[in-house]
């Protein structure tokens, strides 16, 4: 199940501190940052039967599209993607569960998307499913 985890805020004269002290990062094995610059092209669809991911917008804003996939060899093409907007000014984690496919695009120039994974690169490659960009329609 895909879910959003909003961050808490502490603010004083020194500035703002956003945090989530309850998020357990024990399962995370790697992270990477996607920074497309001025290219606002939709990127995706990529899915995983076993891998879980967490998305965090570190700068700018991203639109993230998620579908649950029950059959990776014959996916339901009628599924409507769930749409999430990640905004660095209002930090939250987007938790992408197993059996999901994602696509995303930056909404602002110089946006940065951090992606955390519970699999190594080698493990993830064995669980990687790529779909045509038009597989699920995005309005």
OpenMM code with the backbone's topology and positions (N, CA, C; nanometers):
from openmm import Vec3, app, unit

residues = "UNK UNK UNK UNK UNK UNK UNK UNK UNK UNK UNK UNK UNK UNK UNK UNK UNK UNK UNK UNK UNK UNK UNK UNK UNK UNK UNK UNK UNK UNK UNK UNK UNK UNK UNK UNK UNK UNK UNK UNK UNK UNK UNK UNK UNK UNK UNK UNK UNK UNK UNK UNK UNK UNK UNK UNK UNK UNK UNK UNK UNK UNK UNK UNK UNK UNK UNK UNK UNK UNK UNK UNK UNK UNK UNK UNK UNK UNK UNK UNK UNK UNK UNK UNK UNK UNK UNK UNK UNK UNK UNK UNK UNK UNK UNK UNK UNK UNK UNK UNK UNK UNK UNK UNK UNK UNK UNK UNK UNK UNK UNK UNK UNK UNK UNK UNK UNK UNK UNK UNK UNK UNK UNK UNK UNK UNK UNK UNK UNK UNK UNK UNK UNK UNK UNK UNK UNK UNK UNK".split()
positions = [
    Vec3(0.0848, -0.1184, 0.0000),
    Vec3(0.0000, 0.0000, 0.0000),
    Vec3(0.0893, 0.1246, 0.0000),
    Vec3(0.0689, 0.2106, -0.0938),
    Vec3(0.1437, 0.3356, -0.1011),
    Vec3(0.0853, 0.4322, 0.0004),
    Vec3(0.1727, 0.4974, 0.0764),
    Vec3(0.1236, 0.5942, 0.1738),
    Vec3(0.2231, 0.7086, 0.1886),
    Vec3(0.1705, 0.8204, 0.2354),
    Vec3(0.2523, 0.9386, 0.2603),
    Vec3(0.2779, 0.9499, 0.4103),
    Vec3(0.4003, 0.9863, 0.4445),
    Vec3(0.4369, 1.0109, 0.5840),
    Vec3(0.4792, 1.1566, 0.5947),
    Vec3(0.3909, 1.2428, 0.6485),
    Vec3(0.4284, 1.3844, 0.6617),
    Vec3(0.5335, 1.4019, 0.7710),
    Vec3(0.6148, 1.5029, 0.7547),
    Vec3(0.7171, 1.5335, 0.8540),
    Vec3(0.6600, 1.6271, 0.9603),
    Vec3(0.7203, 1.6238, 1.0782),
    Vec3(0.6888, 1.7190, 1.1843),
    Vec3(0.7746, 1.8432, 1.1639),
    Vec3(0.7360, 1.9510, 1.2303),
    Vec3(0.8081, 2.0775, 1.2169),
    Vec3(0.8390, 2.1349, 1.3531),
    Vec3(0.9657, 2.1720, 1.3723),
    Vec3(1.0058, 2.2519, 1.4879),
    Vec3(1.0623, 2.3817, 1.4312),
    Vec3(1.0188, 2.4942, 1.4866),
    Vec3(1.0634, 2.6232, 1.4350),
    Vec3(1.0963, 2.7162, 1.5516),
    Vec3(1.2083, 2.7843, 1.5398),
    Vec3(1.2433, 2.8888, 1.6359),
    Vec3(1.3209, 2.9978, 1.5625),
    Vec3(1.3884, 3.0850, 1.6345),
    Vec3(1.4579, 3.1977, 1.5730),
    Vec3(1.5711, 3.1550, 1.4808),
    Vec3(1.6182, 3.0327, 1.4936),
    Vec3(1.7271, 2.9836, 1.4072),
    Vec3(1.6777, 2.9308, 1.2738),
    Vec3(1.5478, 2.9039, 1.2641),
    Vec3(1.4938, 2.8505, 1.1392),
    Vec3(1.4010, 2.7340, 1.1644),
    Vec3(1.3912, 2.6464, 1.0649),
    Vec3(1.2983, 2.5337, 1.0693),
    Vec3(1.3743, 2.4010, 1.0719),
    Vec3(1.3165, 2.3052, 1.1411),
    Vec3(1.3673, 2.1693, 1.1441),
    Vec3(1.2501, 2.0762, 1.1153),
    Vec3(1.2562, 2.0068, 1.0014),
    Vec3(1.1544, 1.9081, 0.9661),
    Vec3(1.2083, 1.7717, 1.0054),
    Vec3(1.1246, 1.6860, 1.0626),
    Vec3(1.1742, 1.5577, 1.1097),
    Vec3(1.0630, 1.4532, 1.1159),
    Vec3(1.1063, 1.3291, 1.1190),
    Vec3(1.0194, 1.2157, 1.1481),
    Vec3(1.1030, 1.1174, 1.2289),
    Vec3(1.0917, 1.1258, 1.3587),
    Vec3(1.1722, 1.0418, 1.4474),
    Vec3(1.1202, 0.8988, 1.4576),
    Vec3(1.0046, 0.8703, 1.3979),
    Vec3(0.9470, 0.7365, 1.4055),
    Vec3(0.9772, 0.6510, 1.2830),
    Vec3(1.0324, 0.7106, 1.1777),
    Vec3(1.0604, 0.6342, 1.0567),
    Vec3(1.1823, 0.5465, 1.0789),
    Vec3(1.1632, 0.4149, 1.0668),
    Vec3(1.2703, 0.3186, 1.0886),
    Vec3(1.3386, 0.2901, 0.9551),
    Vec3(1.4658, 0.3231, 0.9446),
    Vec3(1.5394, 0.3069, 0.8197),
    Vec3(1.6206, 0.1776, 0.8166),
    Vec3(1.5886, 0.0833, 0.9043),
    Vec3(1.6665, -0.0399, 0.9138),
    Vec3(1.6643, -0.1217, 0.7847),
    Vec3(1.5556, -0.1177, 0.7092),
    Vec3(1.5442, -0.1977, 0.5866),
    Vec3(1.6115, -0.1347, 0.4648),
    Vec3(1.6520, -0.0098, 0.4756),
    Vec3(1.7083, 0.0600, 0.3593),
    Vec3(1.8517, 0.0145, 0.3346),
    Vec3(1.8783, -0.0247, 0.2079),
    Vec3(2.0115, -0.0721, 0.1702),
    Vec3(2.0873, 0.0265, 0.0825),
    Vec3(2.0132, 0.1183, 0.0171),
    Vec3(2.0814, 0.2143, -0.0709),
    Vec3(1.9919, 0.3349, -0.0945),
    Vec3(2.0542, 0.4400, -0.1467),
    Vec3(1.9787, 0.5582, -0.1871),
    Vec3(2.0453, 0.6190, -0.3093),
    Vec3(1.9649, 0.6884, -0.3860),
    Vec3(2.0165, 0.7615, -0.5007),
    Vec3(1.9323, 0.8866, -0.5187),
    Vec3(1.9873, 0.9830, -0.5928),
    Vec3(1.9203, 1.1110, -0.6153),
    Vec3(1.9016, 1.1315, -0.7651),
    Vec3(1.7799, 1.1669, -0.8024),
    Vec3(1.7478, 1.1965, -0.9415),
    Vec3(1.7336, 1.3471, -0.9528),
    Vec3(1.8110, 1.4062, -1.0424),
    Vec3(1.8112, 1.5505, -1.0584),
    Vec3(1.8132, 1.5838, -1.2076),
    Vec3(1.6941, 1.5960, -1.2701),
    Vec3(1.6898, 1.6143, -1.4145),
    Vec3(1.7169, 1.7555, -1.4636),
    Vec3(1.7377, 1.8513, -1.3759),
    Vec3(1.7639, 1.9874, -1.4213),
    Vec3(1.6399, 2.0507, -1.4815),
    Vec3(1.6512, 2.1031, -1.6016),
    Vec3(1.5393, 2.1730, -1.6645),
    Vec3(1.4511, 2.0803, -1.7476),
    Vec3(1.4821, 1.9530, -1.7514),
    Vec3(1.4045, 1.8567, -1.8281),
    Vec3(1.2854, 1.8093, -1.7443),
    Vec3(1.1640, 1.8462, -1.7843),
    Vec3(1.0445, 1.8092, -1.7094),
    Vec3(0.9721, 1.6898, -1.7725),
    Vec3(1.0486, 1.6012, -1.8332),
    Vec3(0.9929, 1.4847, -1.9005),
    Vec3(0.9471, 1.3810, -1.7985),
    Vec3(0.8347, 1.3154, -1.8299),
    Vec3(0.7856, 1.2053, -1.7486),
    Vec3(0.8838, 1.0896, -1.7572),
    Vec3(0.9163, 1.0321, -1.6426),
    Vec3(1.0117, 0.9220, -1.6357),
    Vec3(0.9396, 0.8006, -1.5773),
    Vec3(0.9450, 0.6872, -1.6420),
    Vec3(0.8778, 0.5672, -1.5927),
    Vec3(0.8322, 0.4859, -1.7110),
    Vec3(0.7552, 0.3966, -1.6974),
    Vec3(0.7050, 0.3233, -1.5832),
    Vec3(0.8043, 0.2133, -1.5461),
    Vec3(0.8313, 0.2011, -1.4175),
    Vec3(0.9199, 0.0975, -1.3670),
    Vec3(0.8521, 0.0344, -1.2469),
    Vec3(0.8549, -0.0986, -1.2420),
    Vec3(0.7880, -0.1672, -1.1325),
    Vec3(0.8745, -0.2733, -1.0679),
    Vec3(0.8295, -0.3170, -0.9504),
    Vec3(0.8996, -0.4206, -0.8744),
    Vec3(0.7982, -0.5071, -0.8013),
    Vec3(0.8193, -0.6392, -0.8089),
    Vec3(0.7328, -0.7302, -0.7341),
    Vec3(0.7716, -0.7359, -0.5875),
    Vec3(0.9009, -0.7228, -0.5575),
    Vec3(0.9493, -0.7437, -0.4210),
    Vec3(1.0092, -0.6184, -0.3561),
    Vec3(1.0642, -0.5304, -0.4366),
    Vec3(1.1358, -0.4137, -0.3838),
    Vec3(1.0392, -0.3068, -0.3335),
    Vec3(1.0746, -0.2486, -0.2205),
    Vec3(1.0017, -0.1328, -0.1678),
    Vec3(1.0915, -0.0110, -0.1838),
    Vec3(1.0274, 0.1035, -0.2092),
    Vec3(1.1022, 0.2286, -0.2242),
    Vec3(1.0343, 0.3392, -0.1458),
    Vec3(1.1133, 0.4394, -0.1119),
    Vec3(1.0641, 0.5588, -0.0454),
    Vec3(1.1147, 0.6778, -0.1244),
    Vec3(1.0263, 0.7697, -0.1600),
    Vec3(1.0624, 0.8894, -0.2354),
    Vec3(1.0560, 1.0097, -0.1429),
    Vec3(1.1550, 1.0985, -0.1582),
    Vec3(1.1613, 1.2219, -0.0804),
    Vec3(1.2088, 1.3334, -0.1727),
    Vec3(1.1314, 1.4388, -0.1829),
    Vec3(1.1692, 1.5528, -0.2652),
    Vec3(1.2580, 1.6460, -0.1816),
    Vec3(1.3851, 1.6538, -0.2180),
    Vec3(1.4808, 1.7353, -0.1428),
    Vec3(1.4831, 1.8804, -0.1903),
    Vec3(1.4423, 1.9014, -0.3173),
    Vec3(1.4394, 2.0378, -0.3715),
    Vec3(1.3321, 2.0435, -0.4799),
    Vec3(1.2583, 2.1532, -0.4820),
    Vec3(1.1563, 2.1709, -0.5844),
    Vec3(1.0304, 2.0916, -0.5559),
    Vec3(0.9683, 2.0421, -0.6636),
    Vec3(0.8444, 1.9652, -0.6515),
    Vec3(0.8413, 1.8551, -0.7576),
    Vec3(0.7838, 1.7436, -0.7223),
    Vec3(0.7665, 1.6306, -0.8130),
    Vec3(0.6233, 1.5818, -0.8089),
    Vec3(0.5777, 1.5337, -0.9231),
    Vec3(0.4515, 1.4628, -0.9317),
    Vec3(0.4872, 1.3154, -0.9495),
    Vec3(0.4294, 1.2302, -0.8642),
    Vec3(0.4598, 1.0873, -0.8659),
    Vec3(0.3308, 1.0102, -0.8930),
    Vec3(0.3376, 0.9170, -0.9869),
    Vec3(0.2228, 0.8356, -1.0263),
    Vec3(0.2510, 0.6913, -0.9867),
    Vec3(0.1535, 0.6272, -0.9240),
    Vec3(0.1738, 0.4914, -0.8726),
    Vec3(0.0543, 0.4039, -0.9096),
    Vec3(0.0830, 0.2835, -0.9598),
    Vec3(-0.0210, 0.1831, -0.9814),
    Vec3(0.0214, 0.0546, -0.9102),
    Vec3(-0.0769, -0.0187, -0.8605),
    Vec3(-0.0529, -0.1506, -0.8043),
    Vec3(-0.0625, -0.2506, -0.9190),
    Vec3(0.0363, -0.3393, -0.9269),
    Vec3(0.0415, -0.4364, -1.0358),
    Vec3(0.0207, -0.5762, -0.9772),
    Vec3(-0.0855, -0.6430, -1.0198),
    Vec3(-0.1123, -0.7778, -0.9698),
    Vec3(-0.0511, -0.8849, -1.0594),
    Vec3(-0.0304, -0.8528, -1.1860),
    Vec3(0.0281, -0.9471, -1.2810),
    Vec3(0.1290, -0.8704, -1.3673),
    Vec3(0.2556, -0.8930, -1.3440),
    Vec3(0.3597, -0.8171, -1.4137),
    Vec3(0.3760, -0.8593, -1.5605),
    Vec3(0.3304, -0.9789, -1.5957),
    Vec3(0.3396, -1.0233, -1.7351),
    Vec3(0.2199, -0.9762, -1.8163),
    Vec3(0.1087, -0.9534, -1.7494),
    Vec3(-0.0128, -0.9095, -1.8156),
    Vec3(-0.0819, -0.8045, -1.7274),
    Vec3(-0.0239, -0.6837, -1.7162),
    Vec3(-0.0776, -0.5828, -1.6240),
    Vec3(-0.2139, -0.5304, -1.6681),
    Vec3(-0.2915, -0.4887, -1.5720),
    Vec3(-0.4226, -0.4284, -1.5962),
    Vec3(-0.4017, -0.2876, -1.6514),
    Vec3(-0.4300, -0.2695, -1.7787),
    Vec3(-0.4059, -0.1416, -1.8444),
    Vec3(-0.5136, -0.0387, -1.8133),
    Vec3(-0.6191, -0.0802, -1.7475),
    Vec3(-0.7289, 0.0109, -1.7120),
    Vec3(-0.7070, 0.0774, -1.5757),
    Vec3(-0.6040, 0.0376, -1.5060),
    Vec3(-0.5765, 0.0970, -1.3739),
    Vec3(-0.5535, 0.2467, -1.3896),
    Vec3(-0.6099, 0.3230, -1.2977),
    Vec3(-0.5825, 0.4666, -1.2941),
    Vec3(-0.4744, 0.4917, -1.1904),
    Vec3(-0.3690, 0.5591, -1.2291),
    Vec3(-0.2609, 0.5857, -1.1341),
    Vec3(-0.3069, 0.6750, -1.0186),
    Vec3(-0.2568, 0.6440, -0.8999),
    Vec3(-0.2700, 0.7369, -0.7873),
    Vec3(-0.1659, 0.8454, -0.8089),
    Vec3(-0.2034, 0.9684, -0.7787),
    Vec3(-0.1143, 1.0820, -0.8035),
    Vec3(-0.0765, 1.1458, -0.6704),
    Vec3(0.0531, 1.1676, -0.6524),
    Vec3(0.1052, 1.2306, -0.5320),
    Vec3(0.1950, 1.3469, -0.5741),
    Vec3(0.1883, 1.4559, -0.5004),
    Vec3(0.2790, 1.5682, -0.5240),
    Vec3(0.3717, 1.5782, -0.4032),
    Vec3(0.5007, 1.5706, -0.4318),
    Vec3(0.6018, 1.5871, -0.3276),
    Vec3(0.6628, 1.7253, -0.3430),
    Vec3(0.6682, 1.7977, -0.2331),
    Vec3(0.7117, 1.9373, -0.2329),
    Vec3(0.8164, 1.9549, -0.1239),
    Vec3(0.9345, 2.0009, -0.1605),
    Vec3(1.0420, 2.0192, -0.0627),
    Vec3(1.0027, 2.1181, 0.0466),
    Vec3(0.9126, 2.2101, 0.0177),
    Vec3(0.8693, 2.3089, 0.1172),
    Vec3(0.7751, 2.2472, 0.2212),
    Vec3(0.7173, 2.1324, 0.1899),
    Vec3(0.6293, 2.0597, 0.2821),
    Vec3(0.6737, 1.9132, 0.2826),
    Vec3(0.7868, 1.8830, 0.3455),
    Vec3(0.8495, 1.7513, 0.3334),
    Vec3(0.7621, 1.6367, 0.3839),
    Vec3(0.7686, 1.5287, 0.3086),
    Vec3(0.7059, 1.4030, 0.3485),
    Vec3(0.7722, 1.2917, 0.2694),
    Vec3(0.7613, 1.1710, 0.3198),
    Vec3(0.8087, 1.0524, 0.2496),
    Vec3(0.6910, 0.9872, 0.1794),
    Vec3(0.7131, 0.9405, 0.0593),
    Vec3(0.6139, 0.8624, -0.0107),
    Vec3(0.6645, 0.7189, -0.0099),
    Vec3(0.5923, 0.6312, 0.0575),
    Vec3(0.6316, 0.4912, 0.0708),
    Vec3(0.5656, 0.4101, -0.0400),
    Vec3(0.6469, 0.3518, -0.1280),
    Vec3(0.5981, 0.2732, -0.2401),
    Vec3(0.6137, 0.1257, -0.2032),
    Vec3(0.5022, 0.0564, -0.1937),
    Vec3(0.5043, -0.0829, -0.1510),
    Vec3(0.5440, -0.1757, -0.2657),
    Vec3(0.5683, -0.3009, -0.2322),
    Vec3(0.5935, -0.4042, -0.3319),
    Vec3(0.4765, -0.4087, -0.4298),
    Vec3(0.5014, -0.4695, -0.5444),
    Vec3(0.3973, -0.4902, -0.6459),
    Vec3(0.3413, -0.3585, -0.6975),
    Vec3(0.4297, -0.2610, -0.7119),
    Vec3(0.3907, -0.1289, -0.7621),
    Vec3(0.4774, -0.0904, -0.8803),
    Vec3(0.4213, -0.0041, -0.9638),
    Vec3(0.4970, 0.0581, -1.0719),
    Vec3(0.4832, 0.2084, -1.0558),
    Vec3(0.5899, 0.2814, -1.0873),
    Vec3(0.5905, 0.4264, -1.0688),
    Vec3(0.6368, 0.4982, -1.1951),
    Vec3(0.5901, 0.6206, -1.2052),
    Vec3(0.6392, 0.7169, -1.3033),
    Vec3(0.6410, 0.8509, -1.2305),
    Vec3(0.7261, 0.9417, -1.2730),
    Vec3(0.7323, 1.0714, -1.2044),
    Vec3(0.7915, 1.1760, -1.2963),
    Vec3(0.7642, 1.3018, -1.2598),
    Vec3(0.8225, 1.4127, -1.3353),
    Vec3(0.8384, 1.5318, -1.2421),
    Vec3(0.9433, 1.6100, -1.2651),
    Vec3(0.9619, 1.7312, -1.1853),
    Vec3(0.8614, 1.8373, -1.2293),
    Vec3(0.8163, 1.9156, -1.1345),
    Vec3(0.7242, 2.0253, -1.1638),
    Vec3(0.7955, 2.1596, -1.1657),
    Vec3(0.9203, 2.1604, -1.1213),
    Vec3(1.0021, 2.2825, -1.1204),
    Vec3(1.1426, 2.2483, -1.1694),
    Vec3(1.2094, 2.3450, -1.2279),
    Vec3(1.3490, 2.3272, -1.2677),
    Vec3(1.4349, 2.2998, -1.1454),
    Vec3(1.5408, 2.2246, -1.1665),
    Vec3(1.6390, 2.1927, -1.0622),
    Vec3(1.5786, 2.1217, -0.9409),
    Vec3(1.4751, 2.0432, -0.9627),
    Vec3(1.4193, 1.9625, -0.8548),
    Vec3(1.5084, 1.8415, -0.8306),
    Vec3(1.5064, 1.7905, -0.7079),
    Vec3(1.5844, 1.6721, -0.6714),
    Vec3(1.4942, 1.5733, -0.5989),
    Vec3(1.4987, 1.4486, -0.6434),
    Vec3(1.4194, 1.3428, -0.5823),
    Vec3(1.5145, 1.2380, -0.5260),
    Vec3(1.5075, 1.2175, -0.3943),
    Vec3(1.5863, 1.1131, -0.3295),
    Vec3(1.5026, 0.9868, -0.3278),
    Vec3(1.5653, 0.8750, -0.3641),
    Vec3(1.4975, 0.7465, -0.3648),
    Vec3(1.5749, 0.6506, -0.2749),
    Vec3(1.5047, 0.5917, -0.1792),
    Vec3(1.5619, 0.4927, -0.0883),
    Vec3(1.5058, 0.3564, -0.1283),
    Vec3(1.5854, 0.2512, -0.1181),
    Vec3(1.5431, 0.1182, -0.1574),
    Vec3(1.5818, 0.0155, -0.0521),
    Vec3(1.5008, -0.0902, -0.0431),
    Vec3(1.5325, -0.1982, 0.0501),
    Vec3(1.6070, -0.3127, -0.0189),
    Vec3(1.6560, -0.2887, -0.1420),
    Vec3(1.7341, -0.3895, -0.2144),
    Vec3(1.8647, -0.3301, -0.2655),
    Vec3(1.9633, -0.4145, -0.2793),
    Vec3(2.0874, -0.3726, -0.3440),
    Vec3(2.0601, -0.3558, -0.4933),
    Vec3(2.1539, -0.2979, -0.5659),
    Vec3(2.1386, -0.2816, -0.7098),
    Vec3(2.1250, -0.4181, -0.7774),
    Vec3(2.2071, -0.5148, -0.7362),
    Vec3(2.2027, -0.6479, -0.7955),
    Vec3(2.0675, -0.7143, -0.7716),
    Vec3(2.0143, -0.7037, -0.6500),
    Vec3(1.8833, -0.7611, -0.6185),
    Vec3(1.7739, -0.6917, -0.6995),
    Vec3(1.7821, -0.5609, -0.7083),
    Vec3(1.6807, -0.4829, -0.7789),
    Vec3(1.6769, -0.5171, -0.9279),
    Vec3(1.7923, -0.5381, -0.9897),
    Vec3(1.7974, -0.5714, -1.1328),
    Vec3(1.7206, -0.6998, -1.1637),
    Vec3(1.7184, -0.7937, -1.0684),
    Vec3(1.6467, -0.9202, -1.0877),
    Vec3(1.4960, -0.9026, -1.0685),
    Vec3(1.4556, -0.7883, -1.0174),
    Vec3(1.3146, -0.7616, -0.9850),
    Vec3(1.2645, -0.6377, -1.0606),
    Vec3(1.3260, -0.6081, -1.1717),
    Vec3(1.2981, -0.4845, -1.2449),
    Vec3(1.2059, -0.5112, -1.3633),
    Vec3(1.0948, -0.4393, -1.3694),
    Vec3(0.9993, -0.4510, -1.4788),
    Vec3(0.9794, -0.3126, -1.5391),
    Vec3(1.0062, -0.3008, -1.6686),
    Vec3(0.9905, -0.1733, -1.7387),
    Vec3(0.8685, -0.1815, -1.8290),
    Vec3(0.7901, -0.0758, -1.8272),
    Vec3(0.6708, -0.0676, -1.9093),
    Vec3(0.6794, 0.0570, -1.9964),
    Vec3(0.6173, 0.0522, -2.1114),
    Vec3(0.6109, 0.1663, -2.2022),
    Vec3(0.5499, 0.2857, -2.1287),
    Vec3(0.5944, 0.4042, -2.1617),
    Vec3(0.5463, 0.5266, -2.0950),
    Vec3(0.3960, 0.5446, -2.1110),
    Vec3(0.3368, 0.4866, -2.2135),
    Vec3(0.1921, 0.4995, -2.2364),
    Vec3(0.1108, 0.3846, -2.1771),
    Vec3(0.1736, 0.2976, -2.0988),
    Vec3(0.1022, 0.1818, -2.0429),
    Vec3(-0.0168, 0.2247, -1.9584),
    Vec3(0.0040, 0.3199, -1.8697),
    Vec3(-0.1053, 0.3739, -1.7885),
    Vec3(-0.1194, 0.5216, -1.8219),
    Vec3(-0.2392, 0.5628, -1.8471),
    Vec3(-0.2665, 0.6997, -1.8918),
    Vec3(-0.2579, 0.7966, -1.7749),
    Vec3(-0.1920, 0.9071, -1.8008),
    Vec3(-0.1794, 1.0152, -1.7023),
    Vec3(-0.2477, 1.1378, -1.7619),
    Vec3(-0.3466, 1.1880, -1.6900),
    Vec3(-0.4194, 1.3062, -1.7392),
    Vec3(-0.3459, 1.4338, -1.7024),
] * unit.nanometer
topology = app.Topology()
chain = topology.addChain("A")
for resn in residues:
    res = topology.addResidue(resn, chain)
    for name in ("N", "CA", "C"):
        topology.addAtom(name, app.Element.getBySymbol(name[0]), res)
